[in-house]
């Protein structure tokens, strides 16, 4: 571009302080990523929130009844994600109810499987193996959390229900979720904005002696984590995890990060899942 042919502006009455401006050829996706990073920095939010992410955004789970379902080598199946009332593990890909209360950077989460309330289940096949139509049809059969649903919860499990924090006994704290953030453990609702690695990832043990998984896993990142790292305004501008986010994930969630190949911590490996309108 030749600046001599452009009109003078108030900022540069003598013309622009350079003769030529060359823009390297870039793909559409590269341009979008570069513009979003530059926009965030020029907005001033980058420096404002530069040191605000030291408090780790994390979910911790309420422990109720424990169902000691163990595998062949004695490890408890299902990990920490269990229905508070039945103790049954929450299989990957199947929807679940969760009541949550944010307490600073941490979020208390109470899980409840639909089957615990007498609602239909898609067992034994995980939900992500079903077609999109089957998945949507099943989700439509599950009621939204309301006074009736929590009343059923209280009727079936009176003692465990009374041990819950008062805030979690309100239907306003409950939602229907379909997946978890791989790093923070925060639940992600159907139609909620989040980020995914474009292809399923085979995770590896994070410590010696731990049994390797033989299943590919969908790696999801909660938008709440992106907001914790970059601030609310910048998270909306970025559209994808940036290098600051990857540094944060590897520092704050080192155990989970150690299970992943380094390629995952590259912006081009991710895509955004926008909220449904």
Sine and cosine of phi, psi and omega as CSV:
sin_phi,cos_phi,sin_psi,cos_psi,sin_omega,cos_omega
0.00,0.00,0.71,-0.70,0.00,-1.00
-0.99,-0.17,0.94,-0.33,-0.07,-1.00
-0.93,0.37,-0.34,0.94,-0.04,-1.00
-0.91,0.41,-0.37,0.93,-0.02,-1.00
-1.00,0.03,-0.14,0.99,-0.02,-1.00
-1.00,0.02,0.35,-0.94,-0.01,-1.00
-0.96,0.29,0.47,-0.88,0.07,-1.00
-0.96,0.27,0.49,-0.87,0.02,-1.00
-0.87,-0.49,0.19,-0.98,0.05,-1.00
-0.90,0.44,-0.57,0.82,-0.03,-1.00
-0.94,0.34,-0.56,0.83,-0.04,-1.00
-0.75,-0.66,0.97,0.24,-0.03,-1.00
-0.89,0.46,-0.42,0.91,-0.01,-1.00
-1.00,-0.08,0.15,0.99,-0.06,-1.00
0.99,-0.16,0.17,-0.99,-0.02,-1.00
-0.95,0.31,0.54,-0.84,-0.08,-1.00
-0.99,0.16,0.55,0.84,0.08,-1.00
-0.39,-0.92,0.33,-0.95,-0.08,-1.00
-1.00,-0.05,-0.68,0.73,-0.05,-1.00
-0.71,-0.70,0.48,-0.88,0.06,-1.00
-0.77,-0.64,0.90,-0.44,0.01,-1.00
-0.95,-0.30,0.75,-0.66,0.03,-1.00
-0.94,-0.35,0.89,-0.45,-0.01,-1.00
-0.90,0.43,0.52,-0.85,0.03,-1.00
-0.93,0.36,0.74,-0.67,-0.02,-1.00
-0.67,-0.74,0.48,-0.88,0.10,-0.99
-0.95,0.32,0.30,-0.95,-0.04,-1.00
-0.86,0.51,-0.67,0.75,-0.01,-1.00
-0.92,0.39,-0.63,0.78,0.02,-1.00
-0.90,0.43,-0.65,0.76,0.00,-1.00
-0.89,0.45,-0.71,0.71,-0.02,-1.00
-0.88,0.48,-0.67,0.74,0.00,-1.00
-0.91,0.42,-0.68,0.74,-0.04,-1.00
-0.92,0.40,-0.68,0.74,-0.01,-1.00
-0.90,0.43,-0.65,0.76,-0.02,-1.00
-0.91,0.42,-0.64,0.77,0.04,-1.00
-0.90,0.43,-0.73,0.68,-0.05,-1.00
-0.92,0.40,-0.62,0.78,0.01,-1.00
-0.89,0.46,-0.67,0.74,0.00,-1.00
-0.88,0.47,-0.69,0.72,-0.04,-1.00
-0.93,0.37,-0.67,0.74,-0.03,-1.00
-0.93,0.36,-0.40,0.92,0.01,-1.00
-0.94,0.33,-0.31,0.95,0.00,-1.00
1.00,-0.03,-0.07,1.00,-0.05,-1.00
-0.96,0.27,-0.42,0.91,-0.05,-1.00
-0.88,0.47,-0.78,0.62,-0.02,-1.00
-0.95,0.32,-0.55,0.84,-0.03,-1.00
-0.88,0.47,-0.63,0.78,-0.07,-1.00
-0.96,-0.29,0.29,0.96,-0.12,-0.99
-0.86,0.51,-0.60,0.80,-0.07,-1.00
-0.91,-0.41,0.37,0.93,-0.09,-1.00
-1.00,-0.05,0.02,1.00,-0.15,-0.99
-0.96,-0.27,0.34,0.94,-0.02,-1.00
-0.97,0.26,-0.38,0.93,0.06,-1.00
-1.00,0.09,0.91,-0.42,-0.11,-0.99
-0.94,0.33,0.79,-0.62,0.09,-1.00
-0.98,0.19,0.89,-0.46,-0.17,-0.98
-0.51,-0.86,0.58,-0.82,0.13,-0.99
-0.99,-0.13,0.62,-0.79,0.19,-0.98
-0.77,-0.63,0.59,-0.81,-0.25,-0.97
-0.97,-0.24,0.70,-0.72,0.09,-1.00
-0.94,0.35,0.72,-0.69,-0.04,-1.00
-0.97,-0.22,0.88,-0.48,0.05,-1.00
-0.92,-0.38,-0.83,-0.56,0.03,-1.00
-0.94,0.35,0.68,-0.74,0.00,-1.00
-0.93,-0.36,0.85,-0.53,0.07,-1.00
-0.99,-0.14,0.96,-0.29,-0.09,-1.00
-0.97,0.22,0.95,0.32,0.04,-1.00
-1.00,-0.02,0.95,-0.30,-0.12,-0.99
-0.93,-0.37,0.46,-0.89,0.02,-1.00
-1.00,0.04,-0.18,-0.98,-0.12,-0.99
-0.91,0.41,-0.42,0.91,-0.05,-1.00
-0.97,-0.25,0.17,0.99,0.13,-0.99
1.00,-0.08,0.05,1.00,0.03,-1.00
-0.99,0.12,0.65,-0.76,0.02,-1.00
-0.95,0.32,0.80,-0.60,-0.02,-1.00
-0.96,0.28,0.50,-0.86,0.14,-0.99
1.00,0.02,-0.22,0.97,0.04,-1.00
0.89,0.46,-0.60,-0.80,-0.09,-1.00
-1.00,0.03,-0.22,0.98,-0.05,-1.00
-1.00,0.07,1.00,-0.07,-0.09,-1.00
-0.70,-0.71,0.49,-0.87,0.10,-1.00
-0.88,0.47,0.78,-0.62,-0.06,-1.00
-0.89,0.45,-0.49,0.87,-0.14,-0.99
-1.00,-0.09,-0.54,0.84,-0.04,-1.00
-0.95,-0.31,-0.34,0.94,-0.05,-1.00
0.99,0.16,0.01,1.00,-0.01,-1.00
-0.96,0.27,0.63,-0.78,0.01,-1.00
-0.92,0.38,0.41,-0.91,0.04,-1.00
-0.99,-0.15,0.96,-0.28,-0.03,-1.00
-0.90,0.44,0.55,-0.83,0.02,-1.00
-0.88,0.47,0.75,-0.66,0.08,-1.00
1.00,-0.07,-0.19,0.98,0.00,-1.00
-0.99,-0.11,0.63,-0.77,-0.03,-1.00
-0.94,0.34,0.39,-0.92,-0.03,-1.00
-0.42,-0.91,0.41,-0.91,0.11,-0.99
-1.00,-0.03,0.57,-0.82,0.06,-1.00
-0.57,-0.82,0.74,-0.68,0.14,-0.99
-0.98,-0.21,0.74,-0.67,-0.08,-1.00
-0.70,-0.71,0.55,-0.83,0.07,-1.00
-0.71,-0.70,0.85,-0.53,0.00,-1.00
-0.99,0.16,0.75,-0.66,0.00,-1.00
-0.77,-0.63,1.00,0.05,-0.11,-0.99
0.92,0.39,-0.71,-0.71,0.01,-1.00
-0.97,0.24,-0.14,0.99,-0.03,-1.00
-0.96,-0.28,0.44,-0.90,0.01,-1.00
-0.79,-0.62,0.85,-0.52,0.10,-1.00
-0.98,0.20,0.78,-0.63,-0.04,-1.00
-0.82,-0.57,0.75,-0.66,0.09,-1.00
-0.90,-0.43,0.82,-0.57,-0.06,-1.00
-0.99,-0.16,0.54,-0.84,0.12,-0.99
-0.56,-0.83,0.87,-0.50,0.05,-1.00
-0.96,0.27,0.61,-0.79,0.05,-1.00
-0.82,0.58,-0.61,0.79,-0.01,-1.00
-0.89,0.46,-0.45,0.90,0.02,-1.00
-0.92,0.38,-0.34,0.94,-0.01,-1.00
-0.96,-0.27,0.24,0.97,0.02,-1.00
0.99,0.17,0.23,0.97,0.00,-1.00
-1.00,0.03,0.38,-0.92,-0.04,-1.00
-0.90,0.43,0.43,-0.90,-0.01,-1.00
-0.76,-0.65,0.40,-0.92,0.02,-1.00
-0.98,-0.18,0.25,0.97,0.03,-1.00
-0.85,0.53,0.46,-0.89,0.04,1.00
-1.00,-0.07,-0.04,1.00,-0.09,-1.00
-1.00,0.06,0.78,-0.63,-0.01,-1.00
-0.86,0.50,0.48,-0.88,-0.10,-0.99
-0.87,0.49,-0.58,0.81,-0.07,-1.00
-0.95,0.31,-0.12,0.99,0.08,-1.00
-1.00,0.05,-0.17,0.99,0.00,-1.00
-1.00,0.05,0.32,-0.95,0.07,-1.00
-0.94,0.34,0.30,-0.95,0.00,-1.00
-0.88,0.48,-0.61,0.80,-0.01,-1.00
-0.92,0.40,-0.70,0.72,0.03,-1.00
-0.89,0.46,-0.63,0.77,-0.01,-1.00
-0.90,0.43,-0.73,0.68,-0.02,-1.00
-0.91,0.41,-0.61,0.80,0.00,-1.00
-0.90,0.43,-0.66,0.75,0.01,-1.00
-0.92,0.39,-0.69,0.72,-0.01,-1.00
-0.88,0.48,-0.54,0.84,0.01,-1.00
-0.94,0.35,-0.36,0.93,0.02,-1.00
-0.98,0.18,-0.25,0.97,-0.02,-1.00
-1.00,-0.02,0.82,-0.57,-0.02,-1.00
-0.95,0.32,0.46,-0.89,0.12,-0.99
-0.94,0.33,0.52,-0.85,0.03,-1.00
-0.87,0.49,0.80,-0.60,0.03,-1.00
-0.53,-0.85,-0.11,-0.99,-0.03,-1.00
-0.88,0.47,-0.57,0.82,-0.01,-1.00
-0.92,0.40,-0.70,0.72,-0.03,-1.00
-0.91,0.41,-0.68,0.73,0.02,-1.00
-0.94,0.34,-0.47,0.88,0.10,-1.00
-0.91,0.42,-0.62,0.79,0.06,-1.00
-0.92,0.39,-0.62,0.78,0.05,-1.00
-0.88,0.48,-0.69,0.72,0.00,-1.00
-0.93,0.38,-0.61,0.79,-0.03,-1.00
-0.93,0.36,-0.66,0.75,-0.05,-1.00
-0.97,0.24,-0.57,0.82,-0.11,-0.99
-0.74,-0.67,0.92,0.40,-0.12,-0.99
-0.88,0.48,-0.70,0.72,-0.05,-1.00
-0.94,0.34,-0.77,0.63,0.04,-1.00
-0.87,0.50,-0.59,0.81,-0.02,-1.00
-0.90,0.45,-0.64,0.77,-0.03,-1.00
-0.94,0.34,-0.32,0.95,0.03,-1.00
-0.99,0.14,-0.17,0.99,-0.02,-1.00
-0.95,0.31,0.50,-0.87,0.13,-0.99
-0.83,0.55,0.53,-0.85,-0.08,-1.00
-0.83,0.55,-0.64,0.77,-0.05,-1.00
-0.87,0.49,-0.58,0.81,-0.09,-1.00
-0.98,0.21,-0.15,0.99,0.03,-1.00
-0.99,0.10,0.01,1.00,0.04,-1.00
-0.99,-0.13,0.67,-0.74,0.01,-1.00
-0.90,0.44,-0.32,0.95,0.01,-1.00
-0.92,0.40,-0.34,0.94,-0.01,-1.00
-1.00,0.00,-0.09,1.00,-0.11,-0.99
-0.95,-0.31,0.59,-0.81,0.07,-1.00
-0.58,-0.82,0.25,-0.97,0.09,-1.00
-1.00,-0.10,0.82,-0.57,-0.07,-1.00
-0.87,-0.48,0.29,-0.96,-0.04,-1.00
-0.79,-0.62,-0.28,0.96,-0.02,-1.00
-0.37,-0.93,0.07,-1.00,0.00,-1.00
-0.86,-0.51,0.47,-0.88,0.23,-0.97
-0.94,0.35,0.80,-0.59,-0.06,-1.00
-0.87,0.49,-0.53,0.85,-0.12,-0.99
-1.00,-0.04,-0.80,0.60,-0.10,-0.99
-1.00,0.03,-0.35,0.94,-0.09,-1.00
0.99,0.14,0.01,1.00,0.02,-1.00
-0.91,0.41,0.71,-0.71,0.04,-1.00
-0.95,0.32,0.51,-0.86,-0.02,-1.00
-0.85,-0.52,0.81,-0.59,-0.07,-1.00
-0.99,0.12,0.36,-0.93,0.11,-0.99
-0.88,0.47,0.79,-0.62,0.00,-1.00
0.99,0.11,0.01,1.00,0.00,-1.00
-1.00,0.07,0.66,-0.75,-0.01,-1.00
-0.90,0.43,0.75,-0.66,0.08,-1.00
-0.39,-0.92,-0.13,-0.99,-0.09,-1.00
-0.76,-0.65,0.60,-0.80,-0.04,-1.00
-0.77,-0.64,0.60,-0.80,0.25,-0.97
-0.93,0.36,0.70,-0.72,-0.19,-0.98
-0.87,0.49,-0.50,0.87,0.03,-1.00
-0.79,-0.61,0.45,-0.89,0.02,-1.00
-0.88,0.48,0.54,-0.84,-0.11,-0.99
-0.89,-0.46,0.68,-0.73,0.10,-0.99
-1.00,0.01,0.93,-0.38,-0.04,-1.00
-0.99,0.16,0.39,-0.92,0.00,-1.00
-0.86,-0.52,0.33,-0.94,0.00,-1.00
-0.86,0.51,0.61,-0.79,0.02,-1.00
-1.00,0.01,-0.16,0.99,0.02,-1.00
-0.56,-0.83,0.48,-0.88,0.00,-1.00
-0.86,0.52,0.63,-0.77,0.03,-1.00
1.00,0.05,-0.19,0.98,0.02,-1.00
-0.98,0.19,0.67,-0.74,-0.05,-1.00
-0.92,0.39,0.74,-0.67,0.00,-1.00
-0.96,0.28,0.60,-0.80,0.07,-1.00
-0.99,0.12,0.58,-0.82,0.00,-1.00
-0.94,-0.34,0.18,0.98,0.02,-1.00
-0.93,-0.37,0.58,-0.82,0.09,-1.00
-0.98,0.17,0.63,-0.77,-0.10,-0.99
-0.86,-0.51,0.63,-0.78,0.10,-0.99
-0.98,0.21,0.82,-0.58,-0.03,-1.00
-0.99,-0.17,0.94,-0.35,-0.02,-1.00
-0.92,-0.38,0.53,-0.85,0.04,-1.00
-0.81,-0.59,0.81,-0.58,-0.01,-1.00
-0.94,0.33,0.61,-0.79,0.07,-1.00
-0.90,0.43,-0.46,0.89,0.04,-1.00
-0.87,0.48,-0.58,0.81,0.02,-1.00
-0.93,0.37,-0.66,0.75,0.02,-1.00
-0.88,0.47,-0.61,0.79,0.04,-1.00
-0.92,0.38,-0.62,0.79,0.01,-1.00
-0.90,0.44,-0.56,0.83,-0.05,-1.00
-0.99,0.17,-0.74,0.68,-0.19,-0.98
-0.95,-0.30,-0.16,0.99,-0.12,-0.99
1.00,-0.02,0.40,-0.92,-0.10,-1.00
-0.89,0.45,-0.72,0.69,-0.05,-1.00
-0.90,0.44,-0.74,0.67,-0.04,-1.00
-0.92,0.39,-0.58,0.82,0.02,-1.00
-0.89,0.46,-0.59,0.81,0.04,-1.00
-0.94,0.35,-0.54,0.84,-0.03,-1.00
-0.97,0.24,-0.62,0.78,-0.17,-0.99
-0.89,0.46,-0.71,0.71,-0.01,-1.00
0.96,0.27,-0.41,0.91,0.04,-1.00
-0.59,-0.81,0.41,-0.91,0.09,-1.00
-0.85,0.53,0.68,-0.74,0.04,-1.00
-0.96,-0.27,-0.03,-1.00,-0.05,-1.00
-0.89,0.45,-0.56,0.83,0.04,-1.00
-0.88,0.47,-0.62,0.78,0.03,-1.00
-0.92,0.40,-0.69,0.72,0.00,-1.00
-0.89,0.45,-0.65,0.76,0.05,-1.00
-0.87,0.49,-0.67,0.74,0.01,-1.00
-0.89,0.45,-0.71,0.70,-0.02,-1.00
-0.88,0.48,-0.69,0.73,-0.04,-1.00
-0.95,0.30,-0.43,0.90,0.02,-1.00
-1.00,0.10,-0.71,0.71,-0.10,-0.99
-1.00,0.05,-0.48,0.88,-0.01,-1.00
-0.85,-0.53,0.85,0.53,-0.13,-0.99
-0.90,0.43,-0.57,0.82,-0.02,-1.00
-0.92,0.40,-0.70,0.71,0.03,-1.00
-0.93,0.36,-0.65,0.76,-0.02,-1.00
-0.90,0.44,-0.55,0.83,-0.03,-1.00
-0.91,0.41,-0.31,0.95,0.00,-1.00
-0.99,0.16,-0.18,0.98,-0.16,-0.99
-0.95,-0.33,0.48,-0.88,0.11,-0.99
-0.95,0.31,0.49,-0.87,-0.07,-1.00
-0.88,0.47,-0.41,0.91,0.01,-1.00
-0.88,0.48,-0.42,0.91,0.00,-1.00
-0.90,0.44,-0.49,0.87,-0.05,-1.00
-1.00,-0.02,0.72,0.69,0.07,-1.00
-0.75,-0.67,0.74,-0.67,-0.12,-0.99
-0.85,0.52,-0.53,0.85,-0.04,-1.00
-0.94,0.34,-0.22,0.98,-0.01,-1.00
-0.99,0.10,-0.11,0.99,-0.14,-0.99
-0.93,-0.37,0.38,-0.93,0.13,-0.99
-0.65,-0.76,0.42,-0.91,0.00,-1.00
-1.00,-0.08,0.62,-0.78,0.12,-0.99
-0.94,-0.34,0.96,-0.30,-0.10,-0.99
-0.98,0.19,0.46,-0.89,0.01,-1.00
-0.91,0.42,0.54,-0.84,0.02,-1.00
-0.97,0.22,0.64,-0.77,-0.02,-1.00
-1.00,-0.03,0.00,0.00,0.00,0.00
